[in-house]
Amino acid sequence: MSVLSEEYLHSLCEVKDYDKKISFRGYLNKIDDSGFQVVRGGSLPLPSLVANQSVDIQVFNNVYGNVLFVGRINQSTKNYVKIYNIQSKAEFEKRQFFRVDTIFPAKAFRGENALEAVNNLKFNANATSKLDKFDIDIDNLSISGIHIVLKNTDKSLDVPDNLVVIMKLEEKELILPITVRRATTNRQGEPNGYGCSFDLSEGWEIDTIGNYLFACQRKQIQKARYGVTEDDGKKEEDESIKPLF
């Protein structure tokens, strides 16, 4: 489903890079599940933009209202620009706020009735024998999903594969059903993992992730403001009361 109604077709839009320099103005001449296509009004050619470059897209419409999105350049020509991975700017910033870079080793399972099979592992060690199994690293965690990197395998994932991830967080084992939303690339355009959303929107698992994220951000704020965190202070306090011998 497209993030924008087709009622916005042919609306004026402004595409900006992340330094807020105006790249160009044009018109939406295509809106679908894959993203937006923007063309220039008149005979002037469009500027050349780098693939995967992050951009803001401001769409103007006097009837339905103005809306703001973020996305990435898919294809850039002198006649049109295609933008994919379109997201609401507000939702994007909210997810960025509730997001931390980290490394968690974890397990992932893919296959029919994977969630039921994983939940049965405590009773039957062979419950997941018919599933695809992956060793993964979780290198980015947010309240709405994770970014994963597959390890030691030639297999790949597809959109929208359904997986079940087992990870440990704050000494708790979390079983999380997820959906693969996109394959990601680094700045050189090389594949570097998969962005996935949680299929759960509430529950103790999500509460545990939220508590962890808040704790991480509290430490970041303390570090930025005072150059020290609660853990640093506790460590110094613990060391100060150690016996000399």
ChimeraX attribute file (.defattr): number of C-alpha atoms within 10 A of each C-alpha:
attribute: neighborCount
match mode: 1-to-1
recipient: residues
	/A:1	7
	/A:2	13
	/A:3	16
	/A:4	19
	/A:5	11
	/A:6	14
	/A:7	11
	/A:8	21
	/A:9	17
	/A:10	18
	/A:11	17
	/A:12	20
	/A:13	22
	/A:14	19
	/A:15	22
	/A:16	18
	/A:17	17
	/A:18	12
	/A:19	9
	/A:20	10
	/A:21	9
	/A:22	13
	/A:23	15
	/A:24	15
	/A:25	18
	/A:26	21
	/A:27	21
	/A:28	21
	/A:29	17
	/A:30	16
	/A:31	19
	/A:32	14
	/A:33	12
	/A:34	16
	/A:35	20
	/A:36	25
	/A:37	21
	/A:38	26
	/A:39	23
	/A:40	21
	/A:41	13
	/A:42	7
	/A:43	8
	/A:44	9
	/A:45	13
	/A:46	20
	/A:47	15
	/A:48	13
	/A:49	17
	/A:50	12
	/A:51	16
	/A:52	20
	/A:53	14
	/A:54	18
	/A:55	23
	/A:56	23
	/A:57	24
	/A:58	17
	/A:59	23
	/A:60	18
	/A:61	15
	/A:62	7
	/A:63	8
	/A:64	10
	/A:65	9
	/A:66	14
	/A:67	15
	/A:68	15
	/A:69	20
	/A:70	24
	/A:71	23
	/A:72	21
	/A:73	20
	/A:74	19
	/A:75	16
	/A:76	18
	/A:77	13
	/A:78	14
	/A:79	14
	/A:80	20
	/A:81	21
	/A:82	19
	/A:83	25
	/A:84	19
	/A:85	19
	/A:86	22
	/A:87	20
	/A:88	17
	/A:89	17
	/A:90	12
	/A:91	12
	/A:92	14
	/A:93	13
	/A:94	14
	/A:95	16
	/A:96	13
	/A:97	14
	/A:98	17
	/A:99	21
	/A:100	19
	/A:101	13
	/A:102	10
	/A:103	13
	/A:104	16
	/A:105	15
	/A:106	16
	/A:107	19
	/A:108	24
	/A:109	22
	/A:110	20
	/A:111	16
	/A:112	13
	/A:113	13
	/A:114	22
	/A:115	19
	/A:116	12
	/A:117	21
	/A:118	23
	/A:119	15
	/A:120	14
	/A:121	12
	/A:122	10
	/A:123	9
	/A:124	11
	/A:125	11
	/A:126	12
	/A:127	16
	/A:128	21
	/A:129	9
	/A:130	13
	/A:131	16
	/A:132	14
	/A:133	18
	/A:134	20
	/A:135	16
	/A:136	23
	/A:137	20
	/A:138	21
	/A:139	16
	/A:140	17
	/A:141	24
	/A:142	22
	/A:143	23
	/A:144	19
	/A:145	24
	/A:146	21
	/A:147	23
	/A:148	26
	/A:149	18
	/A:150	20
	/A:151	13
	/A:152	8
	/A:153	10
	/A:154	6
	/A:155	10
	/A:156	10
	/A:157	15
	/A:158	12
	/A:159	13
	/A:160	12
	/A:161	14
	/A:162	23
	/A:163	27
	/A:164	25
	/A:165	25
	/A:166	19
	/A:167	19
	/A:168	14
	/A:169	13
	/A:170	10
	/A:171	7
	/A:172	10
	/A:173	11
	/A:174	17
	/A:175	17
	/A:176	21
	/A:177	20
	/A:178	22
	/A:179	21
	/A:180	21
	/A:181	18
	/A:182	18
	/A:183	17
	/A:184	17
	/A:185	13
	/A:186	10
	/A:187	11
	/A:188	8
	/A:189	10
	/A:190	9
	/A:191	12
	/A:192	15
	/A:193	22
	/A:194	23
	/A:195	19
	/A:196	24
	/A:197	21
	/A:198	20
	/A:199	15
	/A:200	13
	/A:201	12
	/A:202	9
	/A:203	8
	/A:204	9
	/A:205	17
	/A:206	19
	/A:207	13
	/A:208	15
	/A:209	20
	/A:210	18
	/A:211	13
	/A:212	18
	/A:213	19
	/A:214	15
	/A:215	12
	/A:216	16
	/A:217	15
	/A:218	14
	/A:219	18
	/A:220	15
	/A:221	14
	/A:222	14
	/A:223	14
	/A:224	11
	/A:225	10
	/A:226	9
	/A:227	11
	/A:228	14
	/A:229	17
	/A:230	12
	/A:231	10
	/A:232	13
	/A:233	11
	/A:234	11
	/A:235	11
	/A:236	11
	/A:237	11
	/A:238	10
	/A:239	10
	/A:240	10
	/A:241	8
	/A:242	8
	/A:243	6
	/A:244	5
	/A:245	3
